[in-house]
Amino acid sequence: MINGLDKAKITDVKSLLVHCCCAHCAAYTVDYWRGQGYEVGALWYNPNIHPYMEHQQRLEAMQEYARGANLPLSVVDGYDIIDYFRRVAGNEAQRCRHCFELRLGKTAEVAAEQGFNAFTTTLLISPHQKHDLIREVGHRVSEASGVAFLYADLRKRYSDSRHITKGLGIYRQQYCGCVYSEWERYADVKIE
Ligand code: SF4
């Protein structure tokens, strides 16, 4: 079940569902797409974030930011960590591809269900992510789902986005999300 969006309000032809990886990447991204004339809804679906309490902390930060930004936020029920690991186990070097496919696939699915015209993701603002891979996966998911994928390279505005959320005093994560990225962050290793 999806909650947080008022379907009756999603009638504008330029409605956009933004997959949000965290509040700090959402801040500028949402402003940007609103500035382009889109009615923006946000989606939280990040079963790649481990452990569970880290996921909850990032979700709470996102909810606080969304309240302040008057941003309708849908939260997908449950925590699909098993689905994440079934895709990634044995394919760790390709885990980001599977991670993006999982999250963007769900976003396109929800966008279609909720009547949005298009979807995108806040991952596109991060210089720490595999940008070209996100774009490739986004377009492929779009072809499969029939929902348009909106692409913008917002990486130069990454620090602006963090500046927007700086005064909110909300939780800020120290690693990408999965246990592999946490290990890489703190042990200075690289998983190949
Ligand atoms: S490093 Fe980040 S993008 Fe890659 S699989 Fe882990 S959580 Fe997903």
Boltz pocket constraint, residues with backbone or C-beta under 6 A from the ligand:
constraints:
  - pocket:
      binder: B
      contacts: [[A, 48], [A, 49], [A, 95], [A, 96], [A, 97], [A, 99], [A, 100], [A, 176], [A, 177], [A, 178], [A, 180], [A, 181]]
      max_distance: 6.0
